[in-house]
């Protein structure tokens, strides 16, 4: 194998796949990145796989000879990231080990403008193949819709591994919409992108199907948050007008976008019926500029501690104001007052500061709306205009 590529391109792609390398591999080869050089297509591919999450990317290079080798991921990344910009040449070599003439040892030599590095590698045949889906459904999804959905839902997933199904985002794909839902048991984020129009690749290729069947049936699955965070990074390398092919079967999902491929297991278990948690009507509504409320909550949260991470809202319908207060024993207290458009009766209600800030950051519009019934029932935050997003947060009981 012999190839020449740019340092910046190799570094970018290596950094992307390196995130799928396990910190404590169950098998030595999993601590490596698989490098393959294709002389016919003048392409180089990099693959990392921890047996659950797999990342693969490819890029153009000047390939003089085909070949493949598994290279220690951390060492490879540490070297390449520190090299100066310019061309890099990679060439593998096969030599007999001194201790045993029947044993062969692989190594690769990296040559740059600054010097030469030699690394021991492993046989590419020992590296496990990424899962393939032969008969699963394939749909194309808009990059922009995926990014919007992930930004509005990922933050609300649970970090508690004992509630495994809640550590992922529930994705529902329908003929003309995408829906993302995430909850950790204390709050719920739901994003619906109505302008997304996923289409089945299979239906487009099969011209013999009747027109009535030229659509995809709806489906839903739960994808680990870690997988979707890597997908979000991968999508950041694409144009917003691009599409990503999603292929899935029971237990497995694959995202293919341009030169990048991500494969992952899906989460087992029944996802909660989250739509039932959202109230159908509200007695009180508050409209307020988002940034103004977020800034006030972030300032006042400085005085909230870990034991009493609470901010109180005194919503005054007559004065059309919201008073925010924080009281922390042995530390101090704070109060801020904001103007708002209040509909319904006045109310005192309290929230977990972190959950409130997370939701306000995820809502992307200038103005938002808070809808509520009582001080102990779910509160809904929604953007006024723009993305169709619902953020449900449970109030905290106020103790006198």
C-alpha positions as CSV (number, residue, x, y, z in Angstrom):
1,X,0.0,0.0,0.0
2,X,1.2,3.5,-0.8
3,X,-0.7,6.7,-0.9
4,X,-0.3,10.5,-0.6
5,X,-2.9,12.8,0.9
6,X,-3.1,16.2,2.6
7,X,-2.6,16.5,6.4
8,X,-5.7,18.5,6.9
9,X,-8.0,16.0,5.1
10,X,-6.5,13.1,6.9
11,X,-6.7,14.9,10.2
12,X,-10.4,15.9,9.7
13,X,-11.5,12.4,8.8
14,X,-9.4,10.7,11.4
15,X,-10.8,12.9,14.1
16,X,-14.3,12.0,13.0
17,X,-14.0,8.2,13.1
18,X,-11.8,8.2,16.2
19,X,-14.8,8.9,18.3
20,X,-16.0,5.3,17.7
21,X,-12.8,3.8,19.1
22,X,-13.5,2.3,22.5
23,X,-11.4,3.6,25.4
24,X,-11.2,0.1,26.8
25,X,-11.4,-2.2,23.8
26,X,-12.7,-5.8,24.5
27,X,-10.3,-7.0,21.7
28,X,-7.0,-5.4,20.8
29,X,-7.9,-4.8,17.2
30,X,-10.9,-2.6,18.2
31,X,-8.4,0.0,19.5
32,X,-7.3,0.5,15.9
33,X,-8.5,2.5,12.9
34,X,-8.8,0.5,9.7
35,X,-7.2,2.3,6.8
36,X,-7.9,1.1,3.2
37,X,-6.4,2.5,0.0
38,X,-8.2,2.0,-3.3
39,X,-6.0,2.7,-6.3
40,X,-8.8,2.2,-8.9
41,X,-11.0,4.9,-7.4
42,X,-8.2,7.0,-5.9
43,X,-9.9,6.9,-2.5
44,X,-8.9,6.2,1.1
45,X,-11.4,5.0,3.8
46,X,-11.1,5.1,7.5
47,X,-13.2,2.9,9.8
48,X,-13.6,2.6,13.6
49,X,-16.0,0.2,15.4
50,X,-16.7,-0.6,19.0
51,X,-19.2,-3.4,18.1
52,X,-22.1,-1.1,18.9
53,X,-21.2,2.2,17.1
54,X,-19.3,2.3,13.8
55,X,-18.0,5.3,11.9
56,X,-16.6,5.1,8.4
57,X,-15.4,8.0,6.1
58,X,-13.6,8.3,2.8
59,X,-11.8,11.0,0.9
60,X,-9.7,11.5,-2.3
61,X,-6.0,10.7,-2.3
62,X,-3.2,9.8,-4.7
63,X,-3.1,6.0,-4.3
64,X,-0.3,4.3,-6.0
65,X,-0.9,0.8,-4.6
66,X,-3.9,-0.9,-2.9
67,X,-3.7,-2.0,0.6
68,X,-5.2,-2.1,4.1
69,X,-3.9,-2.0,7.6
70,X,-5.3,-1.5,11.2
71,X,-3.4,1.3,12.9
72,X,-3.4,2.1,16.7
73,X,-6.1,4.9,16.8
74,X,-4.8,7.1,19.5
75,X,-1.2,7.0,18.3
76,X,-2.2,7.6,14.7
77,X,-4.4,10.5,15.7
78,X,-1.8,12.1,18.0
79,X,0.8,12.0,15.3
80,X,-1.3,13.3,12.4
81,X,-2.9,16.1,14.5
82,X,0.5,17.5,15.3
83,X,2.0,17.4,11.9
84,X,2.3,20.6,9.8
85,X,0.0,21.2,6.9
86,X,1.2,19.7,3.6
87,X,1.3,16.3,1.9
88,X,1.6,13.1,3.9
89,X,2.8,9.8,2.4
90,X,1.7,6.5,4.0
91,X,3.4,3.2,3.0
92,X,3.0,-0.1,4.7
93,X,5.7,-2.8,4.9
94,X,5.7,-6.5,5.8
95,X,8.7,-8.0,7.7
96,X,9.5,-11.2,9.4
97,X,9.5,-11.0,13.2
98,X,12.9,-11.8,14.6
99,X,11.5,-14.1,17.2
100,X,9.7,-16.4,14.8
101,X,10.3,-16.7,11.1
102,X,6.7,-17.9,10.6
103,X,5.2,-14.9,12.2
104,X,4.8,-11.7,10.2
105,X,4.6,-8.2,11.6
106,X,2.9,-5.2,9.9
107,X,4.1,-1.7,10.1
108,X,3.3,1.6,8.3
109,X,5.6,4.5,7.6
110,X,4.3,8.0,7.6
111,X,6.4,10.7,5.9
112,X,5.6,14.4,6.1
113,X,7.4,17.6,5.4
114,X,8.7,17.6,9.0
115,X,9.9,14.0,9.3
116,X,9.2,10.3,9.3
117,X,7.2,8.1,11.7
118,X,6.9,4.3,11.8
119,X,4.0,2.6,13.6
120,X,3.3,-1.1,14.1
121,X,-0.1,-2.2,12.9
122,X,-2.4,-5.2,12.8
123,X,-3.8,-7.3,10.0
124,X,-6.8,-5.7,8.4
125,X,-8.5,-9.1,8.2
126,X,-8.7,-9.1,12.0
127,X,-10.8,-6.0,12.0
128,X,-14.6,-6.7,12.3
129,X,-16.7,-5.7,9.4
130,X,-19.4,-3.0,9.9
131,X,-22.9,-4.4,10.0
132,X,-24.8,-4.5,6.7
133,X,-28.5,-4.4,6.2
134,X,-29.7,-6.4,3.3
135,X,-33.5,-6.3,3.3
136,X,-34.2,-3.3,5.6
137,X,-36.1,-0.2,4.5
138,X,-34.1,2.7,3.1
139,X,-35.4,6.3,3.3
140,X,-33.8,9.6,2.5
141,X,-34.1,12.4,5.1
142,X,-33.2,16.1,4.7
143,X,-30.0,17.1,6.6
144,X,-31.6,20.4,7.8
145,X,-34.6,18.5,9.3
146,X,-32.3,16.0,11.1
147,X,-30.1,18.8,12.5
148,X,-33.2,20.7,13.8
149,X,-34.6,17.6,15.4
150,X,-31.4,16.6,17.1
151,X,-30.7,20.1,18.5
152,X,-34.2,20.3,19.9
153,X,-34.3,16.9,21.6
154,X,-30.8,15.4,22.4
155,X,-30.3,17.5,25.5
156,X,-33.4,16.0,27.2
157,X,-32.2,12.4,27.1
158,X,-31.4,10.6,30.3
159,X,-27.9,9.7,31.5
160,X,-29.2,6.9,33.7
161,X,-28.2,3.6,32.1
162,X,-30.7,1.8,34.3
163,X,-33.4,3.5,32.2
164,X,-31.8,2.4,29.0
165,X,-34.6,3.3,26.6
166,X,-34.6,6.9,27.9
167,X,-30.9,7.3,27.1
168,X,-31.9,7.6,23.4
169,X,-34.1,9.8,21.2
170,X,-37.3,8.3,19.9
171,X,-37.5,8.9,16.1
172,X,-40.8,8.6,14.3
173,X,-40.7,8.8,10.5
174,X,-44.0,9.3,8.6
175,X,-44.7,10.0,4.9
176,X,-44.5,13.8,5.3
177,X,-43.0,14.4,8.7
178,X,-40.2,13.6,11.2
179,X,-40.7,13.6,14.9
180,X,-38.0,13.5,17.6
181,X,-38.8,12.9,21.3
182,X,-36.6,12.7,24.3
183,X,-37.3,12.5,28.0
184,X,-35.4,11.7,31.2
185,X,-38.6,11.4,33.4
186,X,-38.5,15.1,34.5
187,X,-38.8,16.9,31.2
188,X,-39.8,16.1,27.7
189,X,-38.7,17.6,24.3
190,X,-40.7,16.9,21.1
191,X,-39.7,18.3,17.7
192,X,-41.8,17.9,14.6
193,X,-40.5,18.9,11.3
194,X,-43.5,19.0,9.0
195,X,-41.6,20.1,5.9
196,X,-39.5,16.9,5.9
197,X,-40.6,14.6,3.1
198,X,-38.7,11.3,3.5
199,X,-39.0,9.0,0.5
200,X,-38.1,5.4,0.0
201,X,-35.2,4.6,-2.3
202,X,-36.7,1.2,-2.9
203,X,-40.0,2.7,-4.1
204,X,-38.2,5.1,-6.4
205,X,-36.3,2.3,-8.1
206,X,-39.1,-0.2,-8.4
207,X,-41.1,1.2,-11.3
208,X,-43.5,-1.7,-11.4
209,X,-45.1,-0.8,-8.0
210,X,-48.5,0.9,-8.2
211,X,-48.6,4.6,-7.5
212,X,-50.4,3.9,-4.2
213,X,-47.5,2.0,-2.9
214,X,-44.9,4.6,-4.0
215,X,-44.6,5.9,-0.4
216,X,-43.0,4.6,2.8
217,X,-45.0,3.3,5.7
218,X,-44.4,5.1,9.0
219,X,-42.0,3.5,11.5
220,X,-40.5,4.4,14.8
221,X,-37.3,3.4,16.7
222,X,-35.1,4.6,19.6
223,X,-31.5,5.5,18.8
224,X,-28.8,6.0,21.5
225,X,-28.0,9.6,22.3
226,X,-24.3,8.9,21.8
227,X,-25.0,7.7,18.3
228,X,-27.0,10.8,17.5
229,X,-24.4,13.1,18.9
230,X,-21.9,11.6,16.4
231,X,-24.5,11.9,13.7
232,X,-24.9,15.6,14.5
233,X,-21.1,16.0,14.1
234,X,-21.2,14.1,10.8
235,X,-24.1,16.3,9.5
236,X,-22.1,19.3,10.3
237,X,-19.8,18.4,7.4
238,X,-22.7,18.3,5.0
239,X,-24.7,21.1,3.3
240,X,-28.1,21.8,4.8
241,X,-29.7,21.1,1.5
242,X,-28.2,17.6,1.3
243,X,-30.0,14.3,2.2
244,X,-29.0,11.4,4.4
245,X,-30.0,7.8,3.6
246,X,-31.4,6.0,6.7
247,X,-31.5,2.2,6.5
248,X,-32.8,0.1,9.3
249,X,-34.0,-3.3,10.5
250,X,-34.8,-4.6,13.9
251,X,-31.9,-3.8,16.2
252,X,-29.7,-2.0,13.7
253,X,-29.6,1.4,11.9
254,X,-27.3,2.9,9.3
255,X,-27.0,6.6,8.3
256,X,-25.2,7.3,5.0
257,X,-24.4,10.8,4.0
258,X,-22.0,11.6,1.2
259,X,-18.6,10.1,2.1
260,X,-19.6,9.4,5.7
261,X,-21.3,6.3,7.2
262,X,-22.6,5.7,10.7
263,X,-23.9,2.4,12.0
264,X,-25.4,1.7,15.4
265,X,-27.5,-0.7,17.4
266,X,-31.0,0.6,18.3
267,X,-32.3,0.6,21.9
268,X,-34.7,-2.2,22.9
269,X,-37.8,-1.6,25.0
270,X,-41.1,0.3,24.7
271,X,-40.7,4.0,24.6
272,X,-43.2,5.9,26.9
273,X,-46.4,7.2,25.4
274,X,-45.2,10.8,25.7
275,X,-48.0,12.4,23.8
276,X,-50.3,11.5,26.7
277,X,-48.3,13.7,29.0
278,X,-49.0,16.9,27.1
279,X,-52.1,18.7,28.4
280,X,-54.8,19.5,25.8
281,X,-55.7,22.9,27.1
282,X,-54.3,25.5,29.4
283,X,-55.8,28.1,31.8
284,X,-52.7,30.4,31.8
285,X,-50.4,31.6,29.0
286,X,-47.3,33.9,29.2
287,X,-45.6,35.3,26.1
288,X,-42.1,36.7,26.6
289,X,-38.8,37.4,24.7
290,X,-36.7,34.3,25.0
291,X,-33.3,35.9,25.3
292,X,-34.5,38.3,28.0
293,X,-35.9,35.5,30.1
294,X,-32.8,33.2,29.5
295,X,-30.4,36.0,30.5
296,X,-32.4,36.7,33.7
297,X,-32.6,33.1,34.7
298,X,-28.8,32.6,34.0
299,X,-27.9,35.6,36.2
300,X,-30.2,34.7,39.1
301,X,-29.1,31.0,38.9
302,X,-25.6,32.0,40.2
303,X,-27.2,32.0,43.7
304,X,-28.9,28.6,43.3
305,X,-27.0,25.7,44.8
306,X,-27.0,22.0,44.2
307,X,-29.3,21.3,47.1
308,X,-31.8,24.0,46.2
309,X,-31.5,24.4,42.5
310,X,-34.8,26.2,42.2
311,X,-36.0,29.5,40.7
312,X,-39.5,30.8,41.7
313,X,-41.8,32.6,39.2
314,X,-44.4,35.0,40.5
315,X,-46.5,35.6,37.5
316,X,-48.7,38.7,37.9
317,X,-51.6,39.0,35.5
318,X,-52.6,42.5,36.6
319,X,-49.1,44.0,36.4
320,X,-48.2,41.9,33.4
321,X,-44.9,41.0,34.9
322,X,-42.9,38.0,36.1
323,X,-40.8,38.2,39.2
324,X,-38.0,35.7,39.4
325,X,-36.5,34.9,42.9
326,X,-33.8,32.6,44.2
327,X,-33.2,32.1,47.9
328,X,-30.3,30.0,49.2
329,X,-29.6,29.5,52.8
330,X,-26.3,30.8,54.1
331,X,-25.6,32.3,50.6
332,X,-28.1,35.0,49.8
333,X,-31.1,35.8,47.6
334,X,-31.8,37.5,44.3
335,X,-34.8,39.0,42.5
336,X,-35.4,40.1,38.9
337,X,-38.5,41.5,37.3
338,X,-39.5,41.1,33.6
339,X,-42.4,42.4,31.5
340,X,-44.6,39.8,29.9
341,X,-47.9,39.3,28.2
342,X,-49.9,37.3,30.8
343,X,-53.3,35.7,30.0
344,X,-55.3,34.1,32.8
345,X,-55.0,34.4,36.5
346,X,-51.8,35.1,38.5
347,X,-49.8,32.2,39.8
348,X,-46.7,31.3,41.8
349,X,-44.7,28.4,40.3
350,X,-41.1,27.1,40.7
351,X,-38.7,25.3,38.3
352,X,-35.4,23.4,38.4
353,X,-33.0,26.0,37.1
354,X,-31.0,23.6,34.9
355,X,-34.0,22.1,33.2
356,X,-35.4,25.6,32.5
357,X,-32.1,26.9,31.1
358,X,-31.7,23.8,28.9
359,X,-35.2,24.4,27.4
360,X,-34.7,28.1,26.8
361,X,-31.5,27.5,25.0
362,X,-33.1,24.8,22.7
363,X,-36.0,27.1,21.7
364,X,-34.6,29.1,18.8
365,X,-37.1,31.8,18.2
366,X,-37.1,35.4,19.5
367,X,-40.3,35.0,21.5
368,X,-41.7,32.0,23.4
369,X,-44.8,31.0,25.2
370,X,-45.3,29.3,28.5
371,X,-48.6,27.5,29.0
372,X,-49.7,26.1,32.4
373,X,-52.7,25.2,34.5
374,X,-51.6,24.9,38.1
375,X,-48.4,25.0,40.2
376,X,-48.1,21.2,40.3
377,X,-49.0,20.3,36.7
378,X,-46.8,20.2,33.6
379,X,-45.7,23.5,32.0
380,X,-45.2,23.7,28.2
381,X,-42.7,25.9,26.5
382,X,-43.1,26.5,22.8
383,X,-41.5,28.8,20.2
384,X,-43.8,31.5,18.7
385,X,-43.2,30.9,15.1
386,X,-40.4,28.9,13.5
387,X,-39.8,25.3,14.4
388,X,-42.6,23.2,15.9
389,X,-41.2,22.2,19.2
390,X,-42.8,21.3,22.6
391,X,-40.8,21.4,25.8
392,X,-42.6,20.0,28.8
393,X,-41.1,20.6,32.3
394,X,-42.5,19.6,35.6
395,X,-42.7,22.3,38.2
396,X,-41.0,21.9,41.6
397,X,-43.1,22.0,44.7
398,X,-42.9,25.2,46.6
399,X,-42.3,24.7,50.3
400,X,-43.2,27.6,52.6
